[in-house]
Amino acid sequence: MPNTEGLNLEGVGVEVRNGAIIVDDHSRTNVPSIYAAGDVTGKYMLASVAKVQGIVAAENVAGINSRIDYNLVPMVVFSDPEVASVGIAASRMIPSTWLLRCRIP
Ligand SMILES: Cc1cc2nc3c(=O)[nH]c(=O)nc-3n(C[C@H](O)[C@H](O)[C@H](O)COP(=O)(O)OP(=O)(O)OC[C@H]3O[C@@H](n4cnc5c(N)ncnc54)[C@H](O)[C@@H]3O)c2cc1C
């Protein structure tokens, strides 16, 4: 659950759904001067996504038209050994999409 309590998002008119700040692929909220990145957006709640959302937000603030592609999300489980994946879940694939799997020994 995104931790957005006490940020007064309603007060500044930022759109929130189920506690998550709604952002587009440019990390923009519905308020033009406010961006959001990380778990507060409730998208993937992964460290890798938070980092890229932050970079995308900063680049857009700096005037660079930057966006995140949520179809290419890398996921790393910081376990030992680590587990990683990239791409969309098989359940979200359209029938014509190829599914590639590889294993690193
Ligand atoms: C137990 C656990 C295991 C996880 N394992 C993985 C994993 O294996 N792989 C993975 O990719 N992700 C994992 N995650 C998720 C990952 O930690 C988060 O997705 C990532 O930290 C999100 O970054 P963030 O910057 O959005 O939030 P955070 O890292 O939570 O940073 C938010 C910061 O904002 C501060 N803050 C909060 N409220 C305020 C306020 N009102 N004013 C000022 N500052 C405030 C907090 O103190 C905190 O420092 C795990 C999370 C947990 C809890």
The ligand as an ORCA input file, in Angstrom:
! r2SCAN-3c Opt
* xyz 0 1
  C      11.066     -5.956      3.085
  C      11.142     -5.374      1.702
  C      11.813     -6.088      0.717
  C      11.889     -5.557     -0.584
  N      12.552     -6.271     -1.549
  C      12.667     -5.767     -2.783
  C      13.378     -6.495     -3.794
  O      13.887     -7.587     -3.599
  N      13.467     -5.930     -5.033
  C      12.928     -4.694     -5.314
  O      13.084     -4.229     -6.452
  N      12.243     -4.013     -4.383
  C      12.091     -4.505     -3.120
  N      11.399     -3.809     -2.175
  C      10.726     -2.585     -2.562
  C      11.695     -1.403     -2.582
  O      12.336     -1.274     -1.337
  C      10.874     -0.154     -2.893
  O      10.158     -0.353     -4.106
  C      11.760      1.074     -3.045
  O      12.496      1.302     -1.868
  C      10.865      2.279     -3.358
  O      11.647      3.442     -3.310
  P      10.943      4.801     -2.902
  O      12.025      5.834     -3.042
  O       9.673      4.966     -3.645
  O      10.508      4.644     -1.373
  P      11.393      4.460     -0.081
  O      12.651      3.723     -0.380
  O      10.458      3.879      0.934
  O      11.804      5.936      0.304
  C      10.836      6.864      0.729
  C      11.544      7.832      1.667
  O      10.653      8.917      1.938
  C      10.720      9.195      3.305
  N       9.445      9.827      3.683
  C       8.240      9.245      3.913
  N       7.300     10.170      4.206
  C       7.928     11.367      4.142
  C       7.491     12.705      4.337
  N       6.227     12.989      4.665
  N       8.394     13.687      4.228
  C       9.675     13.416      3.883
  N      10.149     12.163      3.673
  C       9.281     11.164      3.802
  C      10.959      7.849      3.980
  O      11.544      8.026      5.261
  C      11.932      7.207      2.997
  O      13.273      7.537      3.278
  C      11.302     -4.305     -0.883
  C      10.633     -3.600      0.133
  C      10.546     -4.142      1.405
  C       9.804     -3.364      2.458
*
